[in-house]
Amino acid sequence: MVDDSDVIRSLIALNLQLEGFDVVEAHNGAECLDIIGSVQPDLVTLDVAMPQLGGFATAARLRADPVTAGIPIVMVTARAQGSDLARGAEIGVDAYVTKPFDPEHLVETVRSLTAPQNER
């Protein structure tokens, strides 16, 4: 889970952990890329606006790397204008959850993207 806001990271982590998900936090895209190989996540949530390396650039790098290309990506962001959604779709983002978000919607989105193929 990648977000530069401590409050948002805590909120996302709490809601996912309450539903049984293990959560690893990163403060920005650069940190995400540094740790993703050792973590091997089932899914990545990304904010768009972050220092050092934003969400779209991080998502593009994840998609370009054969090791991480298949990991589902959920953008959790306040930036969800038509142009943002189009850019995310072009990169290969799997879902958008708009801030402020409903925690149940976030959990449902994560659950649907991490369920085995035969359960989707």
Phi, psi and omega in degrees: 000126188235118177200141180279351179268121177302319182296313181294316178302315180297318180295313179296313181301313181302311183295322179286321179295323177298336179263009174093006178276141169276137185235131173244132185256144171226147184273342180197174183297323180298316178295320177304310182295328178293324187257348189298326180295324180278339182270321184049065185287158174277342184196152176234130169258138183227136166278157178276306186269104178219152176289162177070301180210113184286175184296317180295317179295321178296314179300318180297320178292321177297318181290330182281342182266121181303331181289326184248358186302330184268359180287125177300142179237129175243121174277124176245099193205156172277345181271092182224040174288168179306318180293325177293315180297320179295318179296317178298317179297319179298321180286328181111026176294137185275329182200158175238136170236120187269132174282144351293139186251155174276119182305323178296321178295318178300311181299316179299319179296312180297315181299317182294328181274346179253356178291146174304150185309321183286350178260352183281000000 
